[in-house]
Amino acid sequence: MRNDNRHWVIARRPSGDLTTGDLEFRQGPRPVAGKGQIVVRNEWLSLDPTNRLWMQEADTYLPAIPLGQPMRGFVVGKVVDHGDQENFAIGSYVMGIGSWSDYSCGPVANFFPMFDVANASPKDLLGYYYHIAPTAYFGLLDIGQPKIGETLVVSTAAGAVGSIAAQLGKVWGCRVIGIAGGKEKCDWLINDLGLDGAIDYKSEKLSDRLRALCPNGVDVFFDNVGGQMLNTVLNQVNIKGRVVLCGGISAYGKNGRDDTPGNYLRLIVQRIRAEGFVVLDYLARYPEALRAIATLHGEGRLKWRYHDVDSLEDAEAACIDLYAGRNHGKVMVKIADA
Ligand SMILES: NC(=O)c1ccc[n+]([C@@H]2O[C@H](COP(=O)([O-])OP(=O)(O)OC[C@H]3O[C@@H](n4cnc5c(N)ncnc54)[C@H](OP(=O)(O)O)[C@@H]3O)[C@@H](O)[C@H]2O)c1
């Protein structure tokens, strides 16, 4: 076990997309739990589009991270110092909001015991069960309200949340069209996930391909991108359609300012319901999602893939790659062995 603590801190506020040098890699002593804190030896760190939002000056659904402070991230690992929090046993697995570091030290409220899902590894529990698959599950089920035979379109369909939402759409009886960047991702959607169609928005004209692949219009749009992509799909959403506002990655590099949905009047004339949500809203219903996801994954009806990053030093570069679409699956940084 290391005695030092490699960690990333926020060196400056990104002015646009995340760039090299916005974060700084530092070395320090292993932290000691203060009052009401625990220390976790991180094994896996999840990199997520929301990381860029946390780096901006303004608060989001979590407070902005002060400059010079450790970069926040979702982690899984074992408790190595429980301070005055004796209900967290040394050596027990926890997951929660930690930092991009060897050790996460934070208020006990930021952590909870690792989920208990049969046959799921700590990597799966953080990578897919913690926030990714529940986001897809609750967003599609509650807001999308898909019905058998309806047409579902999913953006960032080859990404972590998108690929789960797309597969759940198939399980729940929809015709599913995925939007993704590049041939490899589109081939994966068709050949491995069994989607009914895929659109490579980087090389094809989205509006034309949507019209061709959704001749009866779009009933549900699960959107992770916002901006021009949302605007384009809105134009083809049916009367009484639903738009799941899950994410807006096209605007994260603009500090969340998105000025594009010029087609918003479609919401009125088509009586479309568009609703945003944050998966934290659904904590009380997590057991329902975890059961469904575990069952479908066990049956081979819900597949997932990872984009592994082998060292903490590469975390900033990997996060930059995530926004550029160079990830192929859920981005996970390996920090330490069990
Ligand atoms: N509401 C919630 O509670 C909640 C919870 C978790 C995640 N989310 C949201 O879900 C979305 C997906 O997150 P994830 O973790 O699953 O990431 P991901 O999809 O695995 O990775 C992000 C992907 O976004 C795509 N992308 C980046 N910039 C884009 C742009 N300008 N236009 C179109 N596509 C772009 C890239 O795919 P391509 O190669 O296909 O472009 C990239 O691979 C994010 O918007 C995230 O904020 C929401």
The ligand as an ORCA input file, in Angstrom:
! r2SCAN-3c Opt
* xyz 0 1
  N     -29.027     12.978    -15.904
  C     -28.194     12.218    -15.216
  O     -28.405     11.923    -14.020
  C     -26.974     11.675    -15.870
  C     -26.177     10.705    -15.229
  C     -25.064     10.205    -15.909
  C     -24.745     10.689    -17.191
  N     -25.534     11.644    -17.747
  C     -25.237     12.173    -19.090
  O     -25.241     11.102    -20.018
  C     -24.434     11.469    -21.145
  C     -23.522     10.312    -21.494
  O     -22.608     10.087    -20.411
  P     -21.671      8.801    -20.417
  O     -21.004      8.753    -19.093
  O     -22.448      7.650    -20.872
  O     -20.557      9.184    -21.508
  P     -20.249      8.429    -22.876
  O     -21.462      8.488    -23.726
  O     -19.657      7.105    -22.591
  O     -19.111      9.345    -23.491
  C     -19.404     10.602    -23.960
  C     -19.705     10.545    -25.483
  O     -20.327     11.746    -25.873
  C     -20.172     11.908    -27.253
  N     -19.965     13.339    -27.543
  C     -19.052     14.166    -27.039
  N     -19.209     15.404    -27.529
  C     -20.260     15.344    -28.376
  C     -20.915     16.296    -29.196
  N     -20.532     17.584    -29.236
  N     -21.940     15.886    -29.964
  C     -22.354     14.600    -29.929
  N     -21.759     13.647    -29.166
  C     -20.731     14.034    -28.402
  C     -18.986     11.053    -27.677
  O     -19.501      9.963    -28.431
  P     -19.509      9.981    -30.042
  O     -18.218      9.367    -30.473
  O     -20.696      9.155    -30.373
  O     -19.610     11.409    -30.444
  C     -18.462     10.515    -26.351
  O     -17.956      9.214    -26.468
  C     -23.718     12.753    -20.748
  O     -24.396     13.851    -21.332
  C     -23.854     12.785    -19.244
  O     -23.753     14.063    -18.705
  C     -26.633     12.142    -17.123
*
